[in-house]
Amino acid sequence: MKQIVIKINPIEHQILKAIGELILKREGENNVNKRITINSYSVAKCCGLDSRTTKKYLKKLKDL
């Protein structure tokens, strides 16, 4: 099996971890409406960055 290696900086790693945590929280909800939304603001709040920085790095990660 081949491995894919993507070089990312620590901030991008932190953002990806925050997205993973938000996905786990969202899937753990029992109701159908899924109140936890995953956007740049919720990711910024989860990883402790400001929303501008998070939005910039999310655009960069999207292009990968």
Rosetta blueprint (number, residue, H / E / L):
1 M L
2 K L
3 Q L
4 I L
5 V L
6 I L
7 K L
8 I L
9 N L
10 P H
11 I H
12 E H
13 H H
14 Q H
15 I H
16 L H
17 K H
18 A H
19 I H
20 G H
21 E H
22 L H
23 I H
24 L H
25 K H
26 R H
27 E H
28 G L
29 E L
30 N L
31 N L
32 V L
33 N L
34 K L
35 R L
36 I L
37 T L
38 I L
39 N L
40 S H
41 Y H
42 S H
43 V H
44 A H
45 K H
46 C H
47 C H
48 G L
49 L L
50 D L
51 S H
52 R H
53 T H
54 T H
55 K H
56 K H
57 Y H
58 L H
59 K H
60 K H
61 L H
62 K H
63 D L
64 L L
